């Protein structure tokens, strides 16, 4: 018989079928003529009967509200339109991650299309996240006194006080967690403002590039109403949806509501390869097929991020705004090289972090570790890998000469954004911010122990004292004969995948592993077969040295359940499928 869901898998996880309302799934199946598996997945993800068509076919005209619903939007759009019509140079401050690069790029490309010059300041990690005195001093020296921040600024109180003293007008376009108090700026657009009406709750899930795009729509409307386009060509705003999709996917925000429309439409734009920088980066990454959210998150995004992590933080914005093919190829090559360096540095810090954690004991359900001069650009990635390894919130810090800089990744039970705000209010950390699942922060070295105690008690109060057993939720169970290209095509209707709409996980029960071997960097490929006949190609990534990989390689007569995802394999025009194995469980007799 197949393994029971209370049996641990080879990776130590419990498998749990995602619950859904049977009647809702049946209604969806009947009304939209969908398979029951697809309908049950939609029901489990909270899609209501009347929302199914909008979910499967998300359109901007249906999902994007009037930008004026957001606080300060009209005020900001009016001001930016005035600055554009005055032909003044605009200063732009961005962030060094993908959302920051795409946010600043969308704004700059829009301004450029109108003949307006912008000067971009992307801080490096030594300067720190967000607006700084240094940035405003640089702008002042260039005669700029109007600045727009993208993907930063909501809690930058001191820099904005300094900017006001220097005569700057500032507009903030951001999406990070806000406090009751807002900084001293001309306008602040952020769907997470605590005084937002929330008539459109999905706006709170937008990435910064989504906020920037909505602002561009509002400014464009203002310019049209003022007659600006009687003498100027009006740009097509849809041409920048490829950047909106990239930033949305890479900032790991929920792909529901408007975000889903941004990514679905943005992928179509990206497939046209109109952005010279993205085209060069895709070629460098070996992307030779129609892009998906997976390619954005795992091929393109990491390369753009690498500039801010280990190289030149401005390269991402430069690449995305580039109009010269040769320059784009050079920038893409640089980012690719930085990404290789990033992987090497990341592996070094990860191994040191694991050794530190496993040589000590912790009274709290957290992974909390610090190292001297660990590269700040990889502590976030390492925190994510520690979270996956130990299934607890992970906090990783680099101890520098002047301060400690850290990053954290969480599990669903613990809201990191709220944790960081609470630590800052208590004076334990000097600054910080983030989202529910990810955050960055700084503190003084003598506060590390106090911060560990605060974090430990905070997390313990949310998860309790019981050992946290990792759980993998799956969407359905099928026989091997059901793993067909037809099923894969039906499941593809749920794309794009991401947070809030993960790629469906399936369990195929009672299979054997045949023709298994190691390929690439520790990947294991094989063929799944069963007593009922049929076979399906399968791949398990980065597992050759763990129990899952060893079982696949060496157990060809024992029966197992496998959990993973079914994907189309259209290589060279073929209509096949491949099963991506995530976990394996022995079948109980």
C-alpha positions in Angstrom: 0.0 0.0 0.0 1.1 3.6 -0.4 2.8 5.4 2.4 0.5 7.1 5.0 0.8 10.9 5.4 2.0 10.3 9.0 5.0 8.4 7.7 8.1 10.5 7.5 9.8 10.7 4.1 13.5 10.1 3.4 14.2 13.8 4.0 12.4 13.7 7.4 9.2 15.5 6.2 5.6 14.7 6.7 3.4 14.8 3.6 0.1 16.4 3.9 -2.7 16.6 1.4 -4.0 20.2 1.0 -7.6 20.4 2.2 -10.3 22.0 0.1 -14.1 22.2 0.1 -15.5 19.4 -2.0 -18.7 21.2 -3.0 -16.7 24.2 -4.2 -14.4 22.0 -6.3 -17.3 20.2 -7.8 -19.1 23.5 -8.7 -15.9 24.8 -10.3 -15.5 21.6 -12.3 -19.1 21.7 -13.6 -19.3 25.4 -14.4 -15.9 25.7 -16.2 -15.6 22.1 -17.5 -12.3 21.6 -15.7 -10.8 18.3 -14.4 -11.6 17.6 -10.8 -7.8 17.8 -9.9 -7.5 21.3 -11.4 -10.8 22.4 -9.7 -9.7 21.0 -6.4 -6.4 22.9 -6.6 -8.3 26.1 -7.4 -10.6 25.5 -4.4 -7.7 24.8 -2.1 -6.1 28.1 -3.1 -9.2 30.1 -2.1 -10.4 30.9 -5.7 -14.1 31.4 -5.5 -16.5 30.2 -8.3 -16.9 33.7 -9.8 -13.1 34.4 -9.7 -12.0 31.3 -11.7 -12.0 33.0 -15.1 -10.2 36.0 -13.8 -7.6 33.7 -12.1 -7.0 31.6 -15.2 -7.1 34.5 -17.6 -5.8 37.5 -15.5 -6.2 40.9 -17.3 -4.9 44.3 -16.3 -8.0 46.1 -17.3 -10.0 43.9 -14.9 -7.6 43.8 -12.0 -5.8 47.2 -11.9 -7.9 49.8 -10.1 -7.7 53.5 -10.7 -4.3 54.5 -9.2 -6.0 57.3 -7.4 -7.3 54.8 -4.8 -3.8 54.9 -3.2 -2.9 57.6 -0.6 -0.9 60.5 -2.1 -1.1 59.1 -5.6 -2.9 62.2 -7.1 -0.6 64.6 -5.3 2.5 62.7 -6.4 1.3 62.3 -10.0 0.5 66.0 -10.3 3.9 67.0 -9.0 5.8 64.6 -11.2 3.9 65.8 -14.3 4.7 69.4 -13.4 8.4 68.5 -13.1 8.3 66.7 -16.5 6.7 69.6 -18.2 9.3 71.9 -16.7 12.0 69.7 -18.2 13.8 69.5 -14.8 16.3 66.7 -14.1 15.0 64.2 -11.6 17.1 62.3 -9.1 16.2 58.6 -8.6 17.3 56.5 -5.6 16.8 52.8 -6.0 17.7 49.6 -4.2 20.4 47.0 -5.2 18.1 44.0 -5.6 16.0 43.0 -8.6 12.9 44.8 -7.5 15.0 47.9 -7.0 16.7 47.6 -10.4 13.4 47.1 -12.2 11.6 49.8 -10.2 14.2 52.4 -11.0 14.5 51.2 -14.6 10.7 51.5 -15.3 10.7 55.0 -13.9 13.9 56.1 -15.8 12.7 54.6 -19.1 9.4 56.3 -18.8 11.1 59.7 -18.1 13.5 59.1 -21.0 10.7 58.4 -23.4 9.4 61.9 -22.6 12.8 63.5 -23.1 13.3 64.0 -19.3 16.8 63.3 -17.9 17.1 61.3 -14.7 20.2 60.7 -12.6 20.1 57.3 -10.7 21.8 56.6 -7.4 21.9 52.9 -6.4 23.7 52.6 -3.0 26.2 49.9 -2.6 26.1 47.7 0.5 28.7 49.6 2.3 26.6 52.8 2.0 23.6 50.8 3.1 20.0 50.3 2.1 17.9 53.2 1.0 18.3 57.0 1.0 21.4 58.5 2.6 23.0 61.9 3.1 25.6 60.9 0.6 23.0 60.5 -2.1 21.4 63.9 -1.5 24.8 65.5 -1.4 25.6 64.0 -4.7 22.3 65.3 -6.2 22.8 68.7 -4.8 26.3 69.0 -6.4 24.6 68.2 -9.7 22.0 70.9 -9.2 19.1 68.4 -8.6 16.5 69.2 -5.9 13.7 66.9 -6.8 14.1 63.2 -6.0 12.0 60.0 -6.3 12.9 56.9 -4.3 11.9 53.5 -5.6 11.7 50.3 -3.4 13.0 52.3 -0.4 12.3 55.3 1.9 9.3 54.4 4.0 11.2 54.5 7.2 14.2 56.8 6.2 13.4 59.5 8.7 16.8 61.0 9.3 18.0 61.1 5.7 14.7 62.9 4.7 15.0 65.4 7.5 18.5 66.2 6.1 17.1 66.4 2.5 14.4 68.8 3.6 17.0 71.0 5.3 18.9 71.0 2.0 15.8 72.2 0.1 14.8 68.9 -1.6 11.3 67.8 -2.5 11.0 64.0 -2.3 8.4 61.5 -3.4 8.6 57.9 -2.1 7.4 54.9 -4.1 7.8 51.9 -1.9 6.1 48.7 -0.6 8.0 47.9 2.6 6.4 47.7 6.0 5.3 51.1 7.3 5.1 52.6 10.8 2.4 54.9 12.2 4.8 57.8 11.7 5.7 58.7 8.2 8.9 60.5 7.1 9.0 64.2 6.1 8.5 64.0 2.3 6.3 65.7 -0.3 4.3 62.4 -1.0 4.6 58.8 0.0 2.9 56.1 -2.0 3.0 52.7 -0.3 0.1 50.2 -0.2 1.3 49.1 3.2 0.7 52.6 4.7 -1.3 52.0 7.9 -3.8 54.7 6.9 -4.6 53.1 3.5 -8.3 52.3 3.0 -7.5 48.7 1.7 -10.5 48.7 -0.6 -8.2 46.7 -2.9 -6.4 44.4 -0.4 -4.3 42.7 -3.1 -2.5 46.0 -3.6 -0.7 45.3 -0.4 1.1 42.4 -2.0 2.6 44.5 -4.8 6.3 44.7 -5.3 7.9 48.1 -5.6 8.0 47.9 -9.4 4.2 47.4 -9.3 3.8 50.6 -7.3 6.1 52.4 -9.7 4.1 51.1 -12.7 0.8 52.3 -11.2 2.4 55.7 -10.5 3.6 55.9 -14.1 0.0 55.2 -15.2 -1.2 58.1 -13.0 1.5 60.5 -14.2 0.8 59.6 -17.8 -2.9 60.4 -17.3 -2.0 63.7 -15.8 0.2 64.6 -18.8 -2.6 63.6 -21.2 -5.1 65.8 -19.4 -2.7 68.7 -19.4 -2.3 68.4 -23.2 1.4 67.3 -23.0 0.9 64.8 -25.7 -0.4 67.3 -28.3 3.3 68.1 -28.9 4.9 64.8 -27.8 4.4 61.1 -28.6 2.6 59.2 -25.9 4.6 56.1 -24.9 3.0 52.7 -24.7 3.3 51.8 -21.0 2.8 48.1 -21.7 6.3 47.8 -23.1 7.7 47.9 -19.6 5.6 45.1 -18.2 8.5 42.7 -18.8 10.4 44.6 -16.1 7.3 44.7 -13.9 7.0 40.9 -14.2 10.7 40.4 -13.4 10.6 42.5 -10.2 7.4 41.0 -9.1 8.6 37.4 -9.4 12.0 38.1 -7.9 10.7 40.0 -4.9 8.8 36.8 -3.9 5.4 38.6 -3.5 2.2 36.6 -3.8 1.2 36.0 -7.4 -2.5 36.8 -6.8 -4.8 39.5 -8.0 -3.0 42.3 -9.9 0.4 40.7 -9.4 -0.8 37.7 -11.4 -1.9 39.9 -14.3 1.4 41.8 -14.2 3.4 38.6 -14.5 1.1 36.9 -17.1 1.2 39.9 -19.4 4.8 40.8 -18.6 5.9 37.3 -19.7 4.3 37.9 -23.1 6.1 41.2 -23.5 9.4 39.6 -22.4 9.0 36.8 -25.0 9.1 39.6 -27.7 12.7 40.3 -26.5 12.3 44.1 -26.9 14.4 45.1 -23.9 18.0 44.9 -25.2 19.5 44.4 -21.7 17.1 41.6 -20.8 17.8 40.0 -24.2 21.5 40.0 -23.6 21.1 38.6 -20.1 18.7 35.8 -21.3 21.3 34.9 -24.0 24.1 34.8 -21.4 22.0 32.6 -19.1 21.2 30.2 -22.0 17.5 30.9 -22.0 16.4 29.8 -25.4 12.7 29.1 -24.9 9.6 31.2 -24.0 10.2 32.6 -20.5 8.3 31.5 -17.5 8.2 32.7 -13.9 10.7 30.0 -13.1 13.2 31.5 -15.6 12.7 35.0 -14.0 13.3 33.7 -10.5 16.1 31.3 -11.1 18.0 32.4 -14.2 17.6 36.1 -14.8 17.0 37.4 -11.2 20.1 35.9 -9.6 22.3 37.5 -12.2 20.9 40.9 -11.7 21.0 40.5 -8.0 24.7 39.5 -8.2 25.7 43.0 -9.0 24.3 44.3 -5.7 25.6 41.3 -3.8 29.3 41.0 -4.8 29.9 43.5 -7.6 28.7 46.9 -8.8 25.2 47.6 -7.4 24.3 49.9 -10.3 24.8 47.3 -13.0 21.3 46.0 -12.9 19.7 49.4 -13.5 22.2 50.1 -16.3 21.6 46.8 -18.0 17.8 47.2 -18.0 18.0 50.8 -19.3 20.6 50.0 -21.9 20.0 50.8 -25.6 23.3 49.6 -27.1 23.7 45.9 -27.9 27.4 45.7 -27.4 27.2 47.5 -24.1 24.4 45.2 -23.0 26.4 42.1 -23.8 29.3 43.5 -21.7 27.0 44.3 -18.8 25.4 40.9 -19.0 28.8 39.2 -19.0 29.9 41.2 -15.9 26.7 40.2 -14.1 27.2 36.6 -15.1 30.7 36.6 -13.7 29.6 38.2 -10.5 27.0 35.5 -10.2 29.7 32.8 -10.4 31.6 34.7 -7.7 28.5 35.0 -5.6 28.0 31.2 -5.6 31.5 30.6 -4.4 31.3 33.1 -1.6 27.8 31.8 -0.7 29.0 28.2 -0.4 31.9 29.3 1.9 29.7 31.3 4.2 27.0 28.6 4.2 29.5 25.9 5.3 30.9 28.1 8.1 27.4 28.9 9.3 26.4 25.2 9.4 29.6 24.3 11.3 28.9 27.1 13.9 25.3 26.1 14.3 25.9 22.3 14.6 28.7 22.8 17.1 26.5 24.6 19.6 23.1 24.1 21.1 20.2 26.6 21.1 17.4 26.8 23.6 15.2 28.5 21.0 13.7 27.2 17.7 15.8 29.5 15.5 19.0 29.3 13.5 21.0 32.3 14.7 24.6 32.7 13.6 27.2 35.5 13.0 30.6 35.6 11.5 33.4 38.1 11.2 33.4 39.9 7.8 31.1 37.4 6.1 30.1 39.0 2.7 27.0 41.0 3.3 25.8 40.2 -0.2 25.2 36.6 0.5 23.9 36.5 4.1 20.3 36.7 2.9 20.8 33.7 0.6 22.5 31.7 3.4 19.7 32.6 5.7 17.2 31.1 3.2 19.2 27.9 2.9 19.5 27.5 6.7 15.7 28.0 7.0 15.2 25.3 4.4 17.7 23.0 6.1 16.4 23.3 9.7 12.8 24.5 9.1 13.1 27.3 11.6 13.5 31.1 11.1 17.1 31.9 10.3 19.1 35.0 11.2 22.6 35.4 9.6 24.9 38.3 10.4 28.2 39.7 9.2 30.2 41.4 12.0 31.9 44.4 10.5 34.2 46.9 12.1 31.5 49.5 12.7 28.3 47.5 12.9 26.7 44.1 12.4 24.6 43.7 9.3 22.2 40.8 9.0 19.4 39.2 7.0 16.6 36.8 8.1 14.3 34.3 6.4 11.2 32.9 8.1 8.6 30.2 8.2 4.8 30.9 7.9 4.2 31.1 11.6 6.6 34.0 12.2 6.1 37.5 10.7 9.6 38.9 10.3 8.4 42.4 9.3 6.6 42.7 12.7 9.6 41.2 14.5 12.0 43.7 13.1 9.8 46.7 13.8 9.4 45.4 17.4 13.2 45.0 17.8 13.8 48.5 16.5 11.2 50.0 18.8 13.0 48.4 21.8 16.3 49.9 20.6 17.9 46.4 20.1 18.7 47.0 16.5 19.6 50.3 14.9 17.6 49.9 11.7 15.9 47.3 9.7 12.8 46.4 7.6 11.3 43.8 5.4 8.4 41.6 4.7 6.6 38.7 6.4 9.1 36.1 5.2 12.3 38.1 4.7 14.1 41.0 6.4 17.3 42.9 6.8 18.7 44.7 9.8 21.7 46.3 11.5 22.8 46.4 15.1 25.8 47.1 17.3 28.0 44.1 18.1 27.4 44.3 21.9 23.6 43.8 21.2 24.0 40.4 19.5 23.2 38.4 22.6 20.2 40.6 23.5 18.9 40.4 19.9 19.2 36.6 20.0 17.3 36.4 23.2 14.6 38.7 21.8 14.3 36.8 18.6 14.3 33.4 20.3 11.5 34.4 22.7 9.5 36.1 19.9 9.7 33.0 17.7 9.1 30.6 20.6 5.9 32.5 21.5 4.6 31.8 18.0 5.7 28.2 17.4 5.8 26.8 20.9 8.4 24.3 22.3 7.5 21.3 20.1 10.1 20.3 17.6 9.1 21.7 14.2 8.7 18.8 11.8 8.8 20.0 8.3 5.6 19.4 6.3 5.3 19.3 2.5 1.8 19.9 1.3 0.7 18.3 -2.0 -2.2 19.0 -4.2 -3.2 15.5 -5.4 -2.2 11.9 -5.8 -2.1 10.1 -9.2 -1.1 6.8 -10.7 2.0 6.8 -12.9 -0.3 6.2 -15.9 -2.0 9.6 -15.1 1.3 11.5 -15.5 0.7 12.5 -19.1 1.3 15.5 -21.3 -2.4 16.2 -21.3 -2.4 16.6 -17.5 0.7 18.7 -17.6 -1.0 21.0 -20.1 -4.1 21.4 -17.9 -1.9 22.2 -14.9 -0.1 24.8 -16.9 -3.4 26.8 -16.9 -2.5 27.7 -13.3 0.7 29.5 -14.4 2.4 31.8 -13.5 3.6 30.1 -10.3 5.0 31.8 -7.2 4.1 32.7 -3.7 0.4 32.2 -3.1 0.1 30.1 -6.2 2.9 27.5 -6.0 3.5 25.0 -8.7 1.2 22.1 -8.0 2.8 19.2 -6.1 1.7 15.7 -6.9 2.3 12.3 -5.3 2.8 9.4 -7.7 2.5 6.2 -5.7 4.0 2.7 -6.0 6.8 3.4 -8.4 10.2 1.8 -9.1 13.4 3.7 -10.0 15.0 2.5 -13.3 18.1 3.6 -15.2 19.3 6.0 -12.6 22.5 7.9 -12.9 24.2 11.2 -11.8 24.3 14.2 -14.1 25.6 17.7 -13.8 26.4 19.0 -10.3 25.0 16.2 -8.2 21.6 15.8 -9.9 20.0 12.4 -10.3 18.0 11.4 -13.3 16.0 8.2 -13.6 12.9 6.6 -15.1 9.8 5.9 -13.0 8.0 2.7 -13.7 5.2 0.7 -12.1 3.6 -2.7 -12.1 0.6 -1.3 -13.9 2.8 -0.4 -16.8 4.1 2.9 -18.3 7.1 5.0 -17.6 8.0 8.6 -17.0 11.4 10.4 -17.1 12.3 12.0 -13.7 14.9 14.3 -12.2 15.9 15.0 -8.6 18.2 18.0 -8.3 21.2 18.4 -6.0 20.6 15.1 -4.2 23.3 12.7 -5.2 24.9 12.9 -1.8 21.8 12.6 0.4 19.5 9.7 1.2 16.9 10.6 -1.5 19.6 10.5 -4.2 21.2 7.3 -2.9 17.8 5.5 -2.8 17.0 6.5 -6.3 20.5 5.3 -7.5 20.6 2.0 -5.6 17.0 0.7 -5.0 15.7 -0.6 -8.3 13.4 -3.3 -6.9 11.8 -1.6 -3.9 8.5 0.4 -4.3 8.3 4.1 -3.3 6.0 7.1 -3.4 7.5 10.2 -5.0 6.4 13.8 -4.5 7.1 16.5 -6.9 5.9 18.4 -10.0 4.9 17.3 -13.4 6.3 19.5 -16.2 6.0 19.6 -19.9 9.1 18.6 -21.9 8.9 20.2 -25.3 12.6 19.9 -26.1 13.1 19.8 -29.9 9.3 19.9 -30.4 8.5 16.8 -28.5 5.3 16.5 -26.5 6.6 14.7 -23.4 6.6 15.1 -19.6 9.2 15.0 -16.9 8.6 14.5 -13.2 10.7 16.7 -10.9 11.2 14.7 -7.7 11.3 16.7 -4.5 11.0 14.0 -1.9 10.6 10.2 -1.7 8.8 8.0 0.8 9.0 4.2 1.3 5.8 2.4 0.8 4.5 0.7 3.9 3.3 -2.9 3.7 
